[in-house]
Amino acid sequence: MGYWLGKEYEGKGLITKSIKVLINHAFDELKLNKIEIGAATNNIKSRAIPEKLGFKREGELRDYEYINGRFLDRIIYGLKANEWITE
């Protein structure tokens, strides 16, 4: 999963709520075993989402993408169905 949000919508919990819906759908309806979320290592706000939702850091990909004239590393987070605790 990935997400991008306009500045005017940040801090309202929209991404967290949306990701929860997608997680529930993926595990309950699609019967997936695992979901991954990737975020640039320097994107603290994007990284906070999987960390808050119980995803585990699984690794880092160096020079994963080229944005605004520079290469960015990416952290990969994973969550398995048996780790997901619904609220």
C-alpha positions, 0 to 999 in steps of 0.5 A, a space after each residue: 500500500 502507498 499513500 500521498 496526502 495534500 498538506 491541507 488534509 494532514 493531521 486529520 487521521 484520514 490515512 489511518 482510517 483509510 488504511 484500517 479499512 483496507 487492512 480489514 478488507 484485505 484480511 477479512 474479504 480477500 483472505 490475504 496473508 500479508 500486507 506491505 507498506 513502503 515509505 521514504 526513510 526521511 518521511 516521518 509522517 508516512 512512516 508513523 502510519 504503519 508503526 502506529 498500526 502494528 506493522 513491523 519494519 522488515 527492511 530498507 531498499 537503498 536508492 529506491 526512487 528518484 524524486 526531485 533530483 535525488 534518490 530516496 531510500 525506502 523502508 518496507 513494513 509488513 503486517 501478517 493477518 495473524 498479527 492484525 488486531 481489529 478494534 
